[in-house]
């Protein structure tokens, strides 16, 4: 690659030995403490990654130290193991090295896998135009904050915490059981709704919204967002017992059947690649792995 001043900058894939220095770089670039990034990078070190794809992402290096970083979270899409998704995350280049197209070089390295659908699920507002210029398109316009306890009050469905030892029958397959168990280990709330002998999986992530004022549960995974609407009462009761009255869902408009408020341009999400992501699936995304 070209030089920044007289000192060469090169791009390469991140390896495990880079993690301590990368944590310091990320702590300089984002409003999170060093300990947050140390833990986040360790989560990347331990998670399963599809074969032949980067575990961590890419960095820019100058005189043996990282000056730029882009994390890549590759995973197989739940329910479609032949499809691959990559969450682009934590894109940062030191100010002194931003000239000369170095930041774009990081993105170019990550996007070279044409069979992969790339997502950006937490773009800062000032980057929206940049990522749109890179060919990303919105698939989520905003979020809806709802009170699920107010829906389906007379439903006979029941929601309970996922139990790895429980027998849910053939309607909860091994892939979904593994998904629920892994996200429970990441600190999510994994619930299973049962109705008429059938089981339906749901995963939620504790968060705070409205500038940190309102505690909510963010819907991370369900088979179909219509399932959340259908079982909102049962889910609302189970979440209320855990101290949460509100749920936030990705949406493109107010969702019929839910009582709440749609907020446009709140948490928009972008994608680039062969498959438009569906709303209601943020499995293995950065907020799950790193913490909201």
Secondary structure, 3 states (H helix, E strand, C coil): CCEECCEEEEEEECCHHHHHHHHHHHHHHCCCCHHHHHHHHHHHHHCCCCCCCCCCEEEEEECCEEEEEEEEEEEEECCEEEEEEEEEEEEEECHHHCCCCHHHHHHHHHCCCCCEEEEECCCCHHHHHHHHHCCCEEEEEEEEEECHHHCCCCCCCEEEECCCCCCCHHHCCHHHHHHHHHHHHCCCEEEEEEECCEEEEEEEEEEEECCCCEEEEEEEEECCHHHHHHCHHHHHHHHHCCCCCCEEEEECCCCCCCCEEEEEEEEEEEEECCCCCCCCECCCCHHHHHCC
